[in-house]
Amino acid sequence: MKTKSICAIASVALIVTVFTSCYKDPLKNLSEDESRIYITNYDTSANFSSFRTFSIADSVALISNNGNTRKVRSGTDAAYIAAVENALQQRGFAKVAHDQHPDLGVTASRIMNNYTQIVSYNDYGYYGSYWDPFYWGYPGYDYYFPTYYGAYNVNEEAVAIDIVDLKNVSQNNQLKAIWSGLIRGSGIDNPATIESQVMQLFNQSSYFHVQ
């Protein structure tokens, strides 16, 4: 797996370095845009140009570390879903219903935690447990994503976009997640910036398009 987040993380580190010489707490002086970090993770063996269609879940999984996970669709959630649809369509993918055998299955999750910790997405347990493969017409299957890590701060919300390969089903009853994007930072639920936030994820994923 390969993480395409070097530029985003480097820019944040540079801002922190610049403000450290002038302020005691540089993070308090960042704008919402400057505070955001965009992380994308993908399967380097996947041939992204071989996919043509996608289907996206019509609601968002709201996940918190208190164990209360549910599907929601607020105005913010609908805006994220629409922004992901638009990003994929701009890259040549056609949207179809989830029962029309899409090549890709797309889900969105909002993750809300109230502690500071480095956690493994796999250990957190929402892959294959909430958006089960039955939704995509694969009862009895599981899907997985190779381990990678994210940082969560006190009372901070993150948004994850996950894309699963529904075209190439493995023989061991698993569907493979081939791309994931994570947005964390301040103001990520601002409807005025959701489109640009999602585009930032896909802009650093230039390989993700129909040939």
N, C-alpha and C positions, 0 to 999 in steps of 0.2 A: 504494500500500500504506500501511497505517496501523499504527503500533505502539502497543499499548495497555499501556504499561508505566510510565506517568508516576508513578502512585501508588506502585508498588513501588520504583522507583528513588528517588523523593523521600524515602520513609520510610528507606531505607538511608542516604541522604546526611544526613538529619537526625540519625540515630543517630551517625554518624561525627562530625558537627559537635559534638554534645553531649559525646562522650567525648574529643575532641581536647584540650579545655581541662584534662583531668584526667590523661590518660595519654599516654605517649610513643607507644605503638602501639595505637590504638583498636581495630583489627580483631581483636586478640587477646582482647578483652573482649566480643566479640559471642557470643551463644548461637547454636546451630545454626539456630534459627528466624530470628534476626535477620540471619544471614549470607546467607540465600537471596534470590536475585533471580528474579522471574518475568517473562518477556517473551513477549508474544503478538503475532503478525504475521498480517494477513489481507488478502484481496483485497476491496477496498471495492466492487467491482462484482458480487460474488457475492451471490445471493439465498439466504441460509442457510435460510430457512423453506421453500424449495421442495424441499429434500431430505427423504427419509423413512427411508432404510435405510443401513446401513453394514456393512462387514466389516473386521475387524482382523487383522493378521498374528499368527500364534500364537507368534512368537519375536521377539527384539529384535536389532537390528543393533549389534554392539559395534565401534566405530570408534575407532582410535587413530592418532596421527600417526607411528607406526612402520610404517604400511602394512598392518598385520594386521587385516583386517576379517572378521568371521564372525558367523553367527547363533548366539544363545545363548538359553537359557531357564532361568535360575536361579530361586530362590524370589522374589528381588527383581524379576526381569523379569516373572514371572507376576503379581506384585502390581501392577506398573505397567499391564500389559495389562488386568487386571481392573478397576483404578481408572478407566481411560479408558472401558472398556465401560460401567461404572456411570454415569459422568458423562454420556455420550451418551444412555443410556437414560433417565436422569432428565430429559433435555431433550426427550424424546419420540421419539427415533430408535430404530428396530428393528434388531437385529443379524441378519444373514443370512450364509450361507456366501459365500466370495469368488467362487464360480462361479454364484451366483444373481443376478447383475447388480445389485450394490449401487449406490446413488447415490454413496456415499463410500467411499474406501479409506483405512484408517488404519494407520500404521506408527509404531513407537517405536524410538529409537536411543539408545544410551549412547555418549557421546563422551569419550574419555580422552586428555588431552594432558599433556605434561610441559614446557611452555614458556609464557611469557607473550607474548601477541600479540593484536592485533585482526585478526580474519579475516573474510572474506566467506564466508557459507555456500555460495554458488554456487562460489566458488573452491576451497572445501574438497573439493567434488566428490562428495558422496554422494547428491545429488539425481539421480535418473535413472540412477545407476550401480550401486547396490546393490539397492534396492527397484525393480527394473525393471518397467515396465508389463505385461510378459508375465504377471507374478503375478496381475494383475487381469483377464487375458483379452484384453489388447491387444498382441499381438506386433507388432513393427515400429514401435511408437509410442515417443515420448519424453515426459517431462514436466519441467516447469521451475517455478521459483519466483523472482519478482523479487528482486534482490539486497538482503540486509540483513546486518547485522554482529553479531558476538558477541565477547565478551572471554573469553579463557581464561587461567587462571593456572597456575602451576607445580603439577603433580600434582593438578589439579582435575578432577573428573568433572562432566559435564553430561548432562542427559536432554532429548531432543527428541521431541516428538510432532508428526507431520506428517499432514495430511489432504488427500487428492487428490480432485478432482471427476471421478467416473467417469460422470456423467450427461450432461455437456455436453462432448463430445469435439470438439476443434478440427479444422478441415479440413487443417491442416498436420502431422497426425500427432503431436500433443502432448496430454498430459493435464496439466491445470493444478492445481498445489497451491494451495488456497485458504485454508488456515489452518496455522499452525505455532506451537507453544508450546515454550519453552525454560526449564528449571529449572537453576540453577547455584548452588553454594554448598556448605556443609558438611552432612553427614548426609543427603544426598539418597537414599542407599540404605537408609535406616532403614525397615524394613517398617511400623513403628508410625505413620509420618507420611506414607507414600506416598499414601494416600487423600486426605489434606488438601492435600498438595502439588498433586496433579492438579486437585482441586476449585478451588484458588486460580487456576490457569490459566483454567479455564472460568468462574469467577466474574467475572473481568475481561473476559469475552467474552459479554456479555449478549445480543448479537445472534444467538448461535449456539443456535438452538432450532427445533423444529417448530412451525409456526403453528397 
